[in-house]
């Protein structure tokens, strides 16, 4: 699978910072999470109907795993972020609630 360079960029080419934060209710990112979680459940149900295991494997985003700790800290500070890993615990909690194994690859 090829990486999509513009995946986390806005129309001006700037990083979408909202990716790293809990979404506000009824805003685009909140709706995107709802759609994503709904699609995951649909996939899970279709896979389970075939008697096969289903799991979520969450890959990293470049700022999360940049090899330079100073770069990561500067990125967090420049954007007033407390954490670069918001999506990971959210998807882990979702997996627990829905009995789906979750593997996070961004952490050491």
Residue frames as qw, qx, qy, qz and C-alpha x, y, z in Angstrom:
[[0.000, 0.891, 0.455, 0.000, 0.00, 0.00, 0.00],
 [0.435, 0.380, -0.011, 0.816, 1.40, 3.39, -0.96],
 [0.211, -0.525, -0.420, 0.709, 1.47, 6.31, 1.43],
 [0.200, 0.789, 0.431, 0.391, -0.62, 9.29, 0.38],
 [0.412, 0.066, -0.229, 0.879, 1.42, 12.42, 1.09],
 [0.177, -0.328, -0.069, -0.925, -1.58, 14.76, 1.22],
 [0.469, -0.396, -0.786, -0.071, -3.65, 12.56, 3.50],
 [0.413, -0.655, -0.475, 0.418, -3.31, 14.79, 6.56],
 [0.243, -0.114, 0.109, 0.957, -2.97, 18.11, 4.74],
 [0.304, 0.693, 0.436, -0.487, -5.56, 20.83, 4.20],
 [0.609, 0.721, 0.300, 0.138, -6.19, 22.53, 0.85],
 [0.099, 0.957, -0.266, 0.054, -3.24, 24.87, 1.52],
 [0.732, 0.361, -0.519, 0.255, -0.83, 21.99, 2.19],
 [0.157, -0.539, 0.570, -0.600, -0.70, 22.57, 5.95],
 [0.247, -0.033, -0.950, 0.190, -0.95, 19.69, 8.43],
 [0.553, -0.518, -0.365, -0.541, -4.48, 19.03, 9.70],
 [0.021, 0.351, -0.689, 0.634, -3.93, 19.52, 13.41],
 [0.706, -0.195, 0.154, -0.663, -7.45, 18.37, 14.32],
 [0.808, 0.147, -0.566, -0.075, -6.27, 14.81, 13.56],
 [0.437, 0.179, -0.691, 0.548, -4.36, 14.95, 16.87],
 [0.219, -0.114, 0.449, -0.859, -7.25, 16.20, 19.02],
 [0.185, 0.401, 0.870, -0.217, -10.53, 14.90, 20.29],
 [0.027, 0.360, 0.509, 0.781, -13.16, 16.19, 17.86],
 [0.278, 0.098, 0.346, -0.891, -15.82, 18.65, 18.89],
 [0.400, 0.375, 0.816, -0.183, -19.33, 17.23, 18.76],
 [0.493, 0.735, 0.446, -0.133, -21.14, 17.61, 15.43],
 [0.107, 0.810, -0.382, -0.432, -18.09, 18.91, 13.58],
 [0.706, 0.510, -0.426, -0.244, -16.47, 17.29, 10.54],
 [0.229, 0.414, -0.858, 0.201, -13.90, 15.24, 12.47],
 [0.479, -0.045, 0.689, -0.542, -16.58, 13.98, 14.87],
 [0.804, 0.375, 0.080, -0.454, -18.71, 12.91, 11.92],
 [0.538, 0.551, -0.631, -0.089, -15.68, 11.34, 10.25],
 [0.104, -0.296, 0.885, -0.343, -15.00, 9.26, 13.38],
 [0.665, 0.151, 0.490, -0.542, -18.65, 8.13, 13.44],
 [0.769, 0.502, -0.225, -0.325, -18.48, 7.07, 9.79],
 [0.316, 0.527, -0.783, 0.098, -15.13, 5.31, 10.32],
 [0.308, -0.171, 0.829, -0.435, -16.38, 3.40, 13.36],
 [0.759, 0.296, 0.271, -0.512, -19.55, 2.44, 11.50],
 [0.677, 0.547, -0.450, -0.201, -17.52, 1.12, 8.56],
 [0.067, 0.423, -0.871, 0.241, -15.29, -0.87, 10.90],
 [0.550, 0.018, 0.672, -0.495, -18.36, -2.50, 12.46],
 [0.788, 0.451, -0.025, -0.418, -19.77, -3.30, 9.03],
 [0.487, 0.547, -0.681, -0.024, -16.47, -4.90, 7.98],
 [0.198, -0.302, 0.849, -0.386, -16.25, -6.82, 11.26],
 [0.706, 0.163, 0.464, -0.510, -19.75, -8.21, 10.86],
 [0.766, 0.520, -0.242, -0.291, -19.13, -9.26, 7.26],
 [0.301, 0.518, -0.789, 0.137, -15.84, -10.94, 8.19],
 [0.361, -0.176, 0.788, -0.467, -17.37, -12.73, 11.20],
 [0.804, 0.275, 0.149, -0.505, -20.22, -14.00, 9.00],
 [0.728, 0.494, -0.468, -0.083, -17.56, -15.84, 7.01],
 [0.921, -0.378, -0.056, 0.073, -16.13, -17.34, 10.20],
 [0.667, 0.373, -0.192, 0.616, -12.83, -15.47, 9.95],
 [0.473, -0.552, -0.299, 0.618, -10.95, -13.42, 12.54],
 [0.216, 0.842, 0.184, 0.458, -11.03, -9.63, 12.34],
 [0.560, -0.520, -0.189, 0.617, -8.63, -7.11, 13.88],
 [0.199, 0.975, 0.034, 0.090, -7.63, -3.47, 13.59],
 [0.723, -0.149, 0.033, 0.674, -4.01, -2.57, 12.95],
 [0.056, 0.987, 0.122, -0.095, -3.40, 1.15, 13.33],
 [0.724, 0.283, -0.002, 0.629, -0.37, 2.45, 11.47],
 [0.374, -0.550, -0.167, 0.728, 1.64, 5.47, 12.50],
 [0.310, 0.928, 0.172, 0.114, 1.52, 9.01, 11.14],
 [0.660, 0.459, -0.207, 0.558, 4.85, 10.63, 10.27],
 [0.109, -0.721, 0.281, -0.624, 4.87, 13.20, 13.10],
 [0.840, -0.477, 0.087, -0.244, 4.23, 10.46, 15.67],
 [0.943, -0.144, 0.169, 0.249, 7.30, 8.46, 14.73],
 [0.397, 0.855, -0.246, 0.227, 9.71, 11.09, 13.45],
 [0.836, -0.023, -0.374, 0.402, 13.16, 9.89, 14.59],
 [0.270, 0.314, -0.295, 0.861, 14.09, 13.28, 16.07],
 [0.306, -0.576, -0.685, 0.324, 12.48, 13.70, 19.51],
 [0.134, -0.397, -0.102, 0.902, 13.18, 17.44, 19.38],
 [0.159, -0.075, -0.563, -0.807, 11.26, 17.68, 16.09],
 [0.346, -0.473, -0.794, -0.161, 8.26, 15.89, 17.61],
 [0.300, -0.561, -0.491, 0.595, 8.29, 18.13, 20.69],
 [0.050, -0.248, 0.156, 0.955, 8.60, 21.26, 18.56],
 [0.234, -0.255, -0.701, -0.623, 5.68, 20.12, 16.40],
 [0.359, -0.571, -0.725, 0.138, 3.54, 19.52, 19.51],
 [0.261, -0.520, -0.280, 0.763, 4.49, 22.89, 21.02],
 [0.020, -0.084, 0.366, 0.927, 4.02, 24.85, 17.77],
 [0.377, -0.289, -0.627, -0.617, 0.49, 23.50, 17.46],
 [0.412, -0.317, 0.429, -0.739, -0.42, 23.51, 21.15],
 [0.825, -0.049, -0.488, -0.283, -0.91, 19.74, 21.21],
 [0.581, -0.578, 0.491, -0.296, -0.71, 17.74, 24.42],
 [0.674, -0.124, 0.726, 0.051, -0.30, 14.44, 22.59],
 [0.288, 0.414, -0.599, -0.622, 0.38, 13.13, 19.08],
 [0.093, 0.018, -0.992, -0.085, -1.45, 9.88, 19.75],
 [0.505, 0.086, 0.316, -0.799, -5.13, 10.85, 20.22],
 [0.736, 0.178, -0.382, -0.530, -6.42, 8.43, 17.54],
 [0.416, 0.227, -0.874, 0.105, -4.68, 5.43, 19.09],
 [0.100, 0.069, 0.814, -0.568, -6.42, 5.23, 22.49],
 [0.578, 0.235, 0.093, -0.776, -9.70, 6.15, 20.82],
 [0.700, 0.247, -0.553, -0.378, -9.49, 3.22, 18.42],
 [0.256, 0.139, -0.905, 0.310, -8.28, 0.95, 21.25],
 [0.323, 0.114, 0.587, -0.733, -11.32, 1.89, 23.37],
 [0.679, 0.278, -0.183, -0.654, -13.62, 1.35, 20.40],
 [0.543, 0.249, -0.794, -0.112, -12.06, -2.08, 19.88],
 [0.010, 0.032, -0.856, 0.515, -12.62, -3.00, 23.53],
 [0.498, 0.204, 0.327, -0.777, -16.26, -1.91, 23.37],
 [0.759, 0.367, -0.191, -0.502, -16.86, -3.89, 20.18],
 [0.841, -0.230, 0.488, 0.036, -14.69, -6.91, 21.06],
 [0.737, 0.654, -0.081, 0.147, -12.24, -6.24, 18.23],
 [0.756, -0.349, 0.073, 0.548, -8.50, -6.83, 18.78],
 [0.252, 0.964, -0.039, 0.077, -6.51, -3.64, 18.13],
 [0.788, -0.172, 0.079, 0.585, -2.79, -3.38, 17.44],
 [0.074, 0.990, -0.020, -0.116, -1.17, 0.06, 17.50],
 [0.850, 0.221, 0.022, 0.477, 2.10, 0.31, 15.55],
 [0.173, 0.863, -0.083, 0.469, 3.03, 3.93, 16.40],
 [0.546, -0.775, 0.265, -0.174, 4.23, 3.22, 19.91],
 [0.147, 0.594, -0.788, 0.067, 7.61, 1.75, 20.80]]
